[in-house]
Amino acid sequence: MAEITTHTTYDVDGVLARLDADDPVLLELPGGGKLYLARAVPFLTVYRYGKQDHDYDLHADETAYCVLGWDEDPPVDFIDFLGNLLAELSDRFGGVMVLELWVNDEGTTPRMVVHAAPDHPSAVSETLIDHLKSVKGPDSPPTIELREDFRTRNTGPRPLLEEKDLKRRDILLLGMEINAFFLGEGGRPFPLVLRNFRDGLHTALRRAFFDFVRLETTYNASHFDQLGNHRVSDLVWEIDRKLVEISNSFPFLLLVTATNDDEAFDRFAETGYRTEPNFHYRFLPVDPEGVKRELFNLPIDRVKDATLAYTLRDKRDELFRMLDMLANRGNEHFRYGSMQVFGGVDDELLNIANSLLTVVPPPKKSDEEATLDAGEFLAACESEFAYLSEQYPVAKPSALIRDDLSGLMVSQGVLNIGHKLRVPRRRVEALIQHEIGTHVLTYWNGQAQPLTLLHSGTPGYEDLQEGLAVLGEWFVDGITPGRLRNLAARVVGIAYMLRGNSFPDTFALLHEHHGLSARTAFYTTARIFRGGGFTKDAVYLRGLVELLDYLRQGGDLEPLFVGKLRLDYVPLLDELTRRGILRPPPLIPRYFREDREAGHPKLNRLRAGMTVFDLIPR
């Protein structure tokens, strides 16, 4: 948010001119009050606090709100100014709704009372009450009551506007009294109770304002989120950038990936597959304790935008757990941390994985097929890099061949290729769409957003990322029965590891019982046991199953390319898009564009209800 100039001059024409120029208005009032308008809208929330030094805020980063005291009268010239401003907005939009809100310090039970004039439009108060029913209390939603007793001195603070002026100016005034159930002794709030209540309250108010706007005004809005504040405080961007800076300071996947897989396999084979391998890891570039201290020094508690505050808190907590994992590489605490960050394996997913291993037989031995080495695969990637840059010239995708890696990995937008990589020629396009068409593409789409967490990844983004990546393989007809078996084997192996089985026993399960080749079984088991027990590889199959279910229920695929996000973040990002904070993604995968140009034959098949078993090539 650009710096907002504070004013103390009550000039209606000047305020309207600033709002019309997309310039927000902040007026400071005597006694610590203020009026904030992000833009011209036909509604206003007025908060009447009983004490100047109250220890809580019910107001947030809203589009239009006013903060005033309870007992003291606001300056007469401000009251005249506000009445004239609301009248002008009413003339512009055909009506204005004002909601005055105050706290009953004597009430301790969760309860809200809506006060209205006897002849008020009942549809407005009814919808307000309906939306308030979704607000959370400490144990259950607060009780809600409607009183048609236009407020008197006994039911709340002095009225801000005279009743005779309201009808003349087409201004609807409602009052709302809230019991102080979120306050403890001495008037100090219970932080989590207050936060949950405030977040739910503002969603309910935005929905109620939308119903009024839609029914009673000419203001153009098609969704209640469009009434939210499209301006974001500089504090949000500062914390967002700091979280990404901290995330980038430790390349997590590289730090939990062994540097000696190939040598470890040779020694493991020499012992007849019975000796626990010894893996080596890169040195940590950070002190986990020091970085955790930085995380908890971030002032996320000062962010009043509920959606953005949740996103920032969620990322902070994930980074904290990842740092705990790094500090515990090599012991069982790493495994427990992995289950917190990446989840485990539930019975439903394990049943799907076992069924895949049963339905899809082990591949038959065949003649040696043509492959590409690391350099040749990198050359094959160049045309896809060019495709991304043509769509979005800002994107500068790149790749790097590494001698401390055995496979493929995208880290911070760079495709890392193991120097001994061999890719079957029939799998080249599938892997390009997996790594570049998904992981690299969503990195650069995230870079195009003001919320930088979208390129580093929201918490738990791996499920959707890998689900999209595997689905990309299917779109280009590159998914093979063997590929699906490997994804299933990872899930089965993780479940076996979580039950306390050793590396050699897990290897034997995959190699001897499920028919994976010795080399494939070893590398699969090594991925599972890295760091002390790593559950991340379950996300490939779990993410694919969840994505297919999302599409079957009518979910859209294109918005998922906006960055690296968790599937349940879609409604949050939709809200931020409707508020004008996020933008449409500039990059679309080649396979999606080609399917769209053909009328979406493959996407329509997915939406018709395909399961993971329907992806098996026949």
Long-range contacts (C-beta under 8 A, 24 or more apart in sequence): 1-231, 1-232, 1-233, 1-234, 3-234, 10-77, 10-78, 10-80, 10-81, 11-81, 12-81, 12-84, 12-85, 12-88, 15-85, 16-40, 16-85, 16-88, 24-231, 29-67, 29-68, 29-74, 29-75, 29-78, 30-75, 31-69, 31-72, 32-67, 32-69, 33-66, 33-67, 33-68, 33-69, 33-74, 34-66, 34-67, 35-65, 35-66, 35-67, 35-82, 36-62, 36-64, 36-65, 36-66, 37-63, 37-64, 38-62, 38-63, 38-64, 38-229, 38-230, 38-231, 39-63, 39-230, 40-89, 40-92, 41-89, 41-93, 41-213, 41-219, 41-227, 42-89, 42-90, 42-92, 42-93, 42-94, 42-95, 42-96, 42-97, 42-212, 42-213, 42-217, 42-219, 43-96, 43-97, 43-98, 43-99, 43-209, 43-212, 43-213, 43-227, 44-86, 44-96, 44-97, 44-98, 44-99, 45-98, 45-99, 45-101, 45-205, 46-98, 46-99, 46-100, 46-101, 46-160, 47-101, 47-102, 48-100, 48-101, 48-102, 48-156, 48-157, 49-102, 49-103, 50-102, 50-103, 50-105, 51-187, 54-187, 55-187, 55-188, 55-189, 56-182, 56-183, 56-189, 56-194, 57-198, 57-304, 58-101, 58-103, 58-178, 58-198, 58-201, 59-304, 60-198, 60-202, 60-304, 60-305, 60-306, 61-229, 61-231, 61-232, 61-233, 61-303, 61-304, 61-305, 62-202, 62-228, 62-229, 63-227, 63-228, 63-229, 63-230, 68-157, 68-160, 70-102, 70-157, 71-157, 73-158, 74-160, 79-160, 79-161, 82-160, 82-161, 83-161, 83-165, 83-169, 86-161, 86-169, 86-171, 87-169, 87-171, 90-169, 90-170, 90-171, 93-213, 93-217, 93-218, 93-219, 94-170, 94-216, 94-217, 94-218, 95-170, 95-171, 95-172, 95-212, 95-216, 95-217, 96-169, 96-170, 96-171, 96-172, 96-217, 97-124, 97-171, 97-172, 97-174, 97-209, 97-212, 97-213, 97-216, 98-160, 98-161, 98-171, 98-172, 98-173, 98-174, 99-173, 99-174, 99-175, 99-176, 99-205, 99-208, 100-151, 100-156, 100-157, 100-159, 100-160, 100-173, 100-174, 100-175, 100-176, 101-175, 101-176, 101-178, 102-156, 102-157, 102-175, 102-176, 102-177, 102-178, 103-177, 103-178, 103-179, 103-180, 104-177, 104-178, 104-179, 104-180, 105-180, 105-183, 105-187, 106-180, 107-178, 107-179, 107-180, 107-181, 108-179, 108-180, 108-181, 109-143, 109-179, 109-181, 110-137, 110-138, 110-140, 110-141, 110-142, 110-143, 110-179, 110-181, 111-142, 111-143, 111-144, 111-145, 111-178, 111-179, 111-181, 112-142, 112-143, 112-144, 112-145, 112-176, 112-177, 112-178, 112-179, 113-144, 113-145, 113-146, 113-147, 113-176, 113-177, 114-144, 114-145, 114-146, 114-147, 114-174, 114-175, 114-176, 115-147, 115-149, 115-150, 115-151, 115-155, 115-156, 115-174, 115-175, 115-176, 115-177, 116-146, 116-147, 116-148, 116-150, 116-174, 116-175, 117-148, 117-150, 117-163, 117-173, 118-148, 118-149, 118-150, 120-148, 120-172, 120-174, 121-172, 121-216, 123-211, 123-215, 124-172, 124-174, 124-208, 124-211, 124-212, 124-215, 124-216, 125-174, 127-207, 127-208, 127-211, 127-212, 128-174, 128-204, 128-205, 128-208, 128-211, 131-203, 131-204, 131-205, 131-207, 131-208, 132-201, 132-204, 132-208, 134-200, 134-203, 134-204, 135-197, 135-200, 135-201, 135-204, 136-196, 136-197, 136-200, 137-181, 137-193, 137-197, 138-181, 138-182, 138-190, 138-193, 142-178, 142-179, 142-181, 151-175, 172-212, 172-216, 191-301, 198-306, 199-306, 199-310, 202-306, 203-306, 223-578, 225-574, 225-575, 225-578, 225-579, 226-578, 226-579, 228-575, 228-578, 228-579, 229-305, 229-579, 230-579, 230-580, 230-581, 232-305, 232-308, 232-450, 232-581, 233-303, 233-305, 235-299, 235-302, 235-303, 236-303, 236-305, 236-308, 236-312, 237-450, 239-298, 239-299, 239-300, 239-303, 239-312, 240-312, 240-451, 240-452, 240-453, 241-452, 242-294, 242-298, 243-295, 243-298, 243-312, 243-315, 243-316, 243-319, 243-453, 243-456, 244-452, 244-453, 244-455, 244-456, 246-291, 246-294, 246-295, 246-319, 247-315, 247-319, 247-456, 247-457, 248-412, 248-456, 249-285, 249-286, 249-291, 250-284, 250-285, 250-286, 250-291, 250-322, 250-323, 250-326, 251-411, 251-412, 252-322, 252-326, 253-409, 253-411, 254-282, 254-409, 254-411, 254-416, 255-281, 255-282, 255-284, 255-326, 255-329, 256-281, 256-325, 256-326, 256-329, 256-530, 256-531, 256-534, 257-281, 257-405, 257-409, 257-530, 258-526, 258-530, 259-404, 261-406, 261-523, 261-526, 262-406, 262-420, 264-526, 265-519, 265-522, 265-523, 265-526, 268-507, 268-522, 269-518, 269-522, 273-504, 273-507, 273-508, 273-511, 273-518, 273-522, 274-504, 275-504, 276-502, 276-503, 276-504, 277-503, 277-526, 279-526, 279-529, 279-530, 281-329, 281-531, 282-404, 284-326, 286-323, 288-323, 288-324, 288-326, 288-327, 289-327, 291-319, 291-323, 292-320, 292-323, 292-324, 295-319, 295-320, 295-323, 296-320, 307-572, 307-575, 307-576, 308-451, 308-576, 310-572, 311-451, 311-453, 311-458, 311-569, 311-572, 312-453, 314-458, 314-459, 315-453, 315-458, 315-459, 317-459, 318-459, 318-460, 325-531, 328-532, 329-531, 329-532, 330-531, 330-532, 331-532, 332-532, 332-533, 333-532, 334-531, 334-532, 334-533, 334-534, 335-498, 335-532, 335-533, 335-534, 335-535, 338-531, 338-533, 338-534, 338-535, 338-536, 339-498, 339-535, 341-459, 341-460, 341-536, 342-460, 342-462, 342-534, 342-535, 342-536, 342-538, 342-539, 343-460, 343-463, 343-535, 343-538, 343-539, 343-542, 344-494, 344-495, 344-498, 344-535, 344-538, 345-491, 345-494, 345-495, 345-498, 345-535, 345-538, 349-491, 349-538, 349-541, 349-542, 349-545, 350-491, 350-492, 350-495, 352-488, 352-491, 352-541, 352-545, 352-612, 353-487, 353-488, 353-489, 353-491, 353-492, 353-495, 353-541, 354-488, 354-492, 355-613, 356-484, 356-485, 356-487, 356-488, 356-541, 356-612, 356-613, 357-485, 357-488, 357-489, 357-492, 357-514, 359-613, 359-616, 360-481, 360-482, 360-484, 360-485, 360-488, 360-616, 361-481, 361-515, 362-485, 362-514, 362-515, 362-516, 363-481, 363-482, 363-485, 369-424, 369-425, 369-426, 370-424, 370-425, 371-422, 371-423, 371-424, 371-425, 372-422, 372-423, 372-425, 372-428, 373-421, 373-422, 374-401, 374-417, 374-418, 374-419, 374-420, 374-421, 375-401, 377-417, 377-421, 377-423, 377-428, 377-431, 378-417, 380-428, 380-432, 381-415, 381-432, 381-435, 381-436, 384-432, 384-436, 384-437, 384-590, 385-436, 385-440, 387-590, 388-436, 388-440, 388-441, 388-444, 388-587, 391-586, 391-587, 391-588, 392-444, 392-448, 392-586, 392-587, 394-444, 394-447, 394-448, 394-586, 395-444, 395-447, 395-586, 395-587, 397-436, 397-440, 397-444, 406-523, 407-523, 408-435, 410-435, 410-439, 410-440, 410-443, 412-443, 412-456, 413-440, 413-443, 413-444, 413-447, 413-455, 415-439, 415-440, 426-478, 426-480, 427-478, 427-480, 427-483, 429-476, 429-478, 430-472, 430-473, 430-476, 430-478, 430-479, 430-483, 431-473, 431-478, 433-469, 433-472, 433-473, 433-475, 433-476, 433-478, 433-589, 433-590, 433-591, 434-469, 434-470, 434-472, 434-473, 435-469, 437-469, 437-472, 437-589, 437-590, 437-591, 438-465, 438-468, 438-469, 438-472, 438-589, 439-465, 439-469, 441-561, 441-587, 441-589, 442-468, 442-561, 442-562, 442-563, 442-564, 443-563, 443-564, 444-586, 444-587, 445-561, 445-562, 445-563, 445-585, 445-586, 445-587, 446-562, 446-563, 446-564, 448-583, 448-585, 448-586, 448-587, 449-562, 449-563, 449-582, 449-583, 450-581, 450-582, 451-576, 451-581, 451-582, 453-563, 454-562, 454-563, 454-564, 454-565, 455-563, 455-564, 456-564, 457-563, 457-564, 457-565, 458-563, 458-564, 458-565, 458-566, 458-569, 459-566, 460-566, 461-564, 461-565, 461-566, 462-536, 462-539, 462-543, 463-539, 463-542, 463-543, 463-546, 463-566, 463-567, 464-543, 464-546, 464-547, 464-560, 464-565, 464-566, 464-567, 465-539, 465-543, 465-564, 466-539, 466-540, 466-543, 466-544, 467-539, 467-540, 467-542, 467-543, 467-544, 467-545, 467-546, 467-547, 467-548, 468-543, 468-547, 468-560, 468-561, 470-540, 470-543, 470-544, 471-544, 471-547, 471-548, 471-606, 472-589, 472-591, 474-602, 474-615, 475-589, 475-591, 475-592, 475-595, 475-602, 476-591, 477-617, 479-615, 479-617, 480-617, 481-616, 481-617, 484-612, 484-615, 484-616, 485-514, 485-516, 486-516, 486-520, 486-524, 487-540, 487-541, 487-544, 488-541, 489-514, 489-516, 489-521, 489-524, 490-524, 490-527, 490-528, 490-537, 490-538, 490-540, 490-541, 491-537, 491-538, 491-541, 491-542, 493-524, 493-525, 493-528, 493-537, 494-528, 494-535, 494-537, 494-538, 497-528, 497-529, 497-533, 498-533, 498-535, 503-529, 541-612, 544-612, 544-615, 545-611, 545-612, 548-606, 548-610, 548-611, 548-612, 551-603, 551-606, 551-607, 552-606, 552-607, 552-608, 552-609, 552-610, 554-607, 557-592, 557-603, 558-585, 558-588, 558-592, 559-585, 561-585, 561-587, 561-588, 561-589, 561-592
